Amino acid sequence: MRLVMIDNYDSFTYNLVQLFYEFDLEVLVFRHDAVSLERIEALEPRWLCISPGPKDPAQAGISKAVISHFYRRLPILGVCLGHQAINEVFGGVTVRAPAPVHGKRHPVFHRGRGLFAGLPSPFWAARYHSLMAADVSPDLEITARSDDGVIMGLSHRRYPLHGVQFHPESFLTGHGAALAANFLRLAPVSPAASMSAAPVETPCSDASSTLRSSPCP
């Protein structure tokens, strides 16, 4: 089974590749300015991953186009910059974080669903970023936050599209392999399901919720 990784010229990209290698996958890596949508289509991947990167989504080459083109059909995981790119594709913005965080462990709070199924809340995760996702679209659900309130996880309400601001591949992150395994359990969306999927109701998941005091009922 094949996963295509879009590399945003980041030093962590091959740590992510190594994480997926643990699941006996074929992982093909392409720089964000060295591959086309047609080439990715021809490879027939089962999953896509948008890597971290040192810049912002506006400078992430084909990354946002990949998300826009494939999210209705293939499971996609965006990490750090990839997470911010997902947010921007749906109309969100990327802004300065309250403070830069590089190589620090923070607790991540979540509701135990989707990527976070079976993981303790909180768990400790590595953060390396000075930017963050904001103004999240109603199409996306905030699935995790840090102890300082920064959005740590986003998921599409209908399709298998997920972003995490933290680095699951880092040795500083607990349960990174479990999160990757949850992602890999997601199957491509059949054309019929993509056409007929019903809208998902969105109670108590607005961008102001902190995910720290009480779970979504």
One Martini backbone bead per residue (centre of mass of N, CA, C, O) as a GRO file, in nm:
protein
  217
    1MET     BB    1   0.100   0.034   0.017
    2ARG     BB    2   0.041   0.388  -0.057
    3LEU     BB    3   0.228   0.687   0.020
    4VAL     BB    4   0.209   1.040  -0.019
    5MET     BB    5   0.463   1.291   0.017
    6ILE     BB    6   0.473   1.632   0.096
    7ASP     BB    7   0.757   1.836   0.071
    8ASN     BB    8   0.839   2.142   0.268
    9TYR     BB    9   1.138   2.163   0.336
   10ASP     BB   10   1.187   1.957   0.589
   11SER     BB   11   1.357   1.803   0.855
   12PHE     BB   12   1.092   1.610   0.934
   13THR     BB   13   1.001   1.436   0.696
   14TYR     BB   14   1.177   1.165   0.750
   15ASN     BB   15   1.042   1.106   1.018
   16LEU     BB   16   0.767   1.050   0.898
   17VAL     BB   17   0.851   0.827   0.712
   18GLN     BB   18   0.949   0.638   0.938
   19LEU     BB   19   0.677   0.607   1.074
   20PHE     BB   20   0.543   0.466   0.820
   21TYR     BB   21   0.743   0.230   0.788
   22GLU     BB   22   0.636   0.071   1.043
   23PHE     BB   23   0.377  -0.018   0.834
   24ASP     BB   24   0.475  -0.124   0.555
   25LEU     BB   25   0.514   0.110   0.352
   26GLU     BB   26   0.490   0.295   0.065
   27VAL     BB   27   0.700   0.586   0.037
   28LEU     BB   28   0.646   0.889  -0.140
   29VAL     BB   29   0.861   1.166  -0.218
   30PHE     BB   30   0.772   1.520  -0.271
   31ARG     BB   31   0.828   1.811  -0.367
   32HIS     BB   32   0.624   2.095  -0.388
   33ASP     BB   33   0.791   2.165  -0.687
   34ALA     BB   34   0.799   1.830  -0.813
   35VAL     BB   35   0.478   1.798  -0.863
   36SER     BB   36   0.173   1.665  -0.978
   37LEU     BB   37  -0.149   1.576  -0.988
   38GLU     BB   38  -0.114   1.366  -1.213
   39ARG     BB   39   0.109   1.203  -1.077
   40ILE     BB   40  -0.048   1.124  -0.828
   41GLU     BB   41  -0.277   0.981  -0.968
   42ALA     BB   42  -0.096   0.760  -1.111
   43LEU     BB   43  -0.004   0.627  -0.825
   44GLU     BB   44  -0.239   0.543  -0.641
   45PRO     BB   45  -0.294   0.629  -0.358
   46ARG     BB   46  -0.422   0.584  -0.024
   47TRP     BB   47  -0.239   0.822   0.087
   48LEU     BB   48  -0.181   1.151   0.239
   49CYS     BB   49   0.096   1.387   0.308
   50ILE     BB   50   0.160   1.696   0.479
   51SER     BB   51   0.419   1.859   0.565
   52PRO     BB   52   0.619   2.031   0.709
   53GLY     BB   53   0.751   2.380   0.751
   54PRO     BB   54   0.930   2.699   0.750
   55LYS     BB   55   0.671   2.837   0.659
   56ASP     BB   56   0.385   2.897   0.472
   57PRO     BB   57   0.113   2.814   0.282
   58ALA     BB   58   0.190   3.023   0.049
   59GLN     BB   59   0.489   2.845   0.043
   60ALA     BB   60   0.368   2.526  -0.041
   61GLY     BB   61   0.294   2.498  -0.320
   62ILE     BB   62   0.092   2.212  -0.384
   63SER     BB   63  -0.054   2.153  -0.116
   64LYS     BB   64  -0.339   2.289  -0.148
   65ALA     BB   65  -0.411   2.146  -0.413
   66VAL     BB   66  -0.411   1.862  -0.299
   67ILE     BB   67  -0.634   1.898  -0.098
   68SER     BB   68  -0.858   1.998  -0.294
   69HIS     BB   69  -0.845   1.744  -0.492
   70PHE     BB   70  -0.850   1.483  -0.260
   71TYR     BB   71  -1.043   1.498   0.002
   72ARG     BB   72  -1.296   1.326  -0.118
   73ARG     BB   73  -1.104   1.042  -0.151
   74LEU     BB   74  -0.855   1.086   0.050
   75PRO     BB   75  -0.654   1.044   0.297
   76ILE     BB   76  -0.544   1.326   0.503
   77LEU     BB   77  -0.230   1.452   0.640
   78GLY     BB   78  -0.151   1.734   0.842
   79VAL     BB   79   0.164   1.888   0.940
   80CYS     BB   80   0.154   2.182   1.063
   81LEU     BB   81   0.165   2.325   0.781
   82GLY     BB   82  -0.052   2.123   0.679
   83HIS     BB   83  -0.267   2.216   0.880
   84GLN     BB   84  -0.279   2.512   0.784
   85ALA     BB   85  -0.358   2.445   0.491
   86ILE     BB   86  -0.630   2.325   0.549
   87ASN     BB   87  -0.754   2.578   0.670
   88GLU     BB   88  -0.717   2.759   0.412
   89VAL     BB   89  -0.888   2.598   0.208
   90PHE     BB   90  -1.151   2.675   0.413
   91GLY     BB   91  -1.084   3.002   0.493
   92GLY     BB   92  -0.866   3.029   0.673
   93VAL     BB   93  -0.600   3.133   0.892
   94THR     BB   94  -0.264   3.253   0.941
   95VAL     BB   95  -0.102   3.313   1.252
   96ARG     BB   96   0.032   3.427   1.518
   97ALA     BB   97   0.147   3.314   1.787
   98PRO     BB   98   0.176   3.406   2.108
   99ALA     BB   99   0.432   3.202   2.093
  100PRO     BB  100   0.710   3.061   2.034
  101VAL     BB  101   0.754   2.698   1.957
  102HIS     BB  102   1.060   2.501   2.019
  103GLY     BB  103   1.096   2.193   2.145
  104LYS     BB  104   0.818   2.154   2.300
  105ARG     BB  105   0.620   2.029   2.563
  106HIS     BB  106   0.265   1.961   2.542
  107PRO     BB  107  -0.050   1.943   2.623
  108VAL     BB  108  -0.316   1.743   2.475
  109PHE     BB  109  -0.656   1.807   2.406
  110HIS     BB  110  -0.936   1.572   2.378
  111ARG     BB  111  -1.217   1.339   2.270
  112GLY     BB  112  -1.135   1.049   2.140
  113ARG     BB  113  -1.139   1.095   1.825
  114GLY     BB  114  -1.025   0.955   1.558
  115LEU     BB  115  -0.701   1.013   1.580
  116PHE     BB  116  -0.761   0.996   1.918
  117ALA     BB  117  -0.821   0.713   1.950
  118GLY     BB  118  -0.701   0.578   2.257
  119LEU     BB  119  -0.602   0.841   2.374
  120PRO     BB  120  -0.493   1.035   2.599
  121SER     BB  121  -0.639   1.302   2.815
  122PRO     BB  122  -0.371   1.405   2.807
  123PHE     BB  123  -0.091   1.452   2.590
  124TRP     BB  124   0.236   1.459   2.484
  125ALA     BB  125   0.377   1.722   2.266
  126ALA     BB  126   0.543   1.846   1.992
  127ARG     BB  127   0.658   2.185   1.931
  128TYR     BB  128   0.713   2.376   1.601
  129HIS     BB  129   0.604   2.707   1.627
  130SER     BB  130   0.475   3.054   1.514
  131LEU     BB  131   0.215   2.942   1.393
  132MET     BB  132  -0.153   2.946   1.331
  133ALA     BB  133  -0.472   2.853   1.339
  134ALA     BB  134  -0.763   3.038   1.214
  135ASP     BB  135  -1.077   3.083   1.136
  136VAL     BB  136  -1.263   2.838   1.133
  137SER     BB  137  -1.444   2.643   0.952
  138PRO     BB  138  -1.747   2.470   0.950
  139ASP     BB  139  -1.613   2.219   0.796
  140LEU     BB  140  -1.449   2.221   1.061
  141GLU     BB  141  -1.301   2.050   1.338
  142ILE     BB  142  -1.208   2.085   1.659
  143THR     BB  143  -0.996   1.827   1.821
  144ALA     BB  144  -0.757   2.014   1.948
  145ARG     BB  145  -0.564   2.134   2.237
  146SER     BB  146  -0.377   2.325   2.419
  147ASP     BB  147  -0.303   2.471   2.723
  148ASP     BB  148  -0.302   2.766   2.551
  149GLY     BB  149  -0.543   2.721   2.311
  150VAL     BB  150  -0.421   2.595   2.074
  151ILE     BB  151  -0.461   2.453   1.780
  152MET     BB  152  -0.400   2.085   1.726
  153GLY     BB  153  -0.683   2.006   1.572
  154LEU     BB  154  -0.826   1.888   1.255
  155SER     BB  155  -1.150   1.814   1.092
  156HIS     BB  156  -1.350   1.693   0.876
  157ARG     BB  157  -1.699   1.633   0.879
  158ARG     BB  158  -1.690   1.415   0.613
  159TYR     BB  159  -1.386   1.376   0.562
  160PRO     BB  160  -1.046   1.227   0.559
  161LEU     BB  161  -0.942   1.515   0.714
  162HIS     BB  162  -0.624   1.594   0.878
  163GLY     BB  163  -0.487   1.797   1.150
  164VAL     BB  164  -0.159   1.879   1.302
  165GLN     BB  165   0.052   2.088   1.485
  166PHE     BB  166   0.204   1.874   1.581
  167HIS     BB  167   0.463   1.608   1.626
  168PRO     BB  168   0.434   1.267   1.591
  169GLU     BB  169   0.750   1.197   1.511
  170SER     BB  170   0.849   1.279   1.775
  171PHE     BB  171   1.013   1.187   2.069
  172LEU     BB  172   0.828   1.397   2.242
  173THR     BB  173   0.589   1.218   2.148
  174GLY     BB  174   0.314   1.069   2.253
  175HIS     BB  175   0.147   0.840   2.049
  176GLY     BB  176   0.228   0.866   1.742
  177ALA     BB  177   0.175   0.576   1.634
  178ALA     BB  178  -0.127   0.569   1.706
  179LEU     BB  179  -0.210   0.801   1.526
  180ALA     BB  180  -0.110   0.678   1.260
  181ALA     BB  181  -0.290   0.427   1.276
  182ASN     BB  182  -0.557   0.578   1.262
  183PHE     BB  183  -0.509   0.696   0.984
  184LEU     BB  184  -0.459   0.415   0.830
  185ARG     BB  185  -0.767   0.320   0.875
  186LEU     BB  186  -0.836   0.495   0.652
  187ALA     BB  187  -1.041   0.507   0.378
  188PRO     BB  188  -1.123   0.548   0.086
  189VAL     BB  189  -1.355   0.719  -0.106
  190SER     BB  190  -1.625   0.658  -0.259
  191PRO     BB  191  -1.801   0.799  -0.506
  192ALA     BB  192  -2.080   0.751  -0.379
  193ALA     BB  193  -2.016   0.866  -0.097
  194SER     BB  194  -1.925   1.148  -0.192
  195MET     BB  195  -2.212   1.222  -0.319
  196SER     BB  196  -2.407   1.121  -0.047
  197ALA     BB  197  -2.314   1.271   0.180
  198ALA     BB  198  -2.410   1.394   0.472
  199PRO     BB  199  -2.446   1.632   0.670
  200VAL     BB  200  -2.291   1.751   0.964
  201GLU     BB  201  -2.340   1.811   1.268
  202THR     BB  202  -2.222   2.107   1.496
  203PRO     BB  203  -2.196   2.070   1.802
  204CYS     BB  204  -1.977   2.216   2.024
  205SER     BB  205  -1.729   2.313   1.782
  206ASP     BB  206  -1.626   2.577   1.817
  207ALA     BB  207  -1.349   2.794   1.829
  208SER     BB  208  -1.397   2.856   2.153
  209SER     BB  209  -1.337   2.590   2.240
  210THR     BB  210  -1.106   2.415   2.468
  211LEU     BB  211  -1.119   2.099   2.564
  212ARG     BB  212  -1.075   2.104   2.898
  213SER     BB  213  -1.341   2.088   3.084
  214SER     BB  214  -1.540   1.951   2.858
  215PRO     BB  215  -1.709   1.744   2.680
  216CYS     BB  216  -1.883   1.662   2.427
  217PRO     BB  217  -2.217   1.554   2.436
   0.00000   0.00000   0.00000
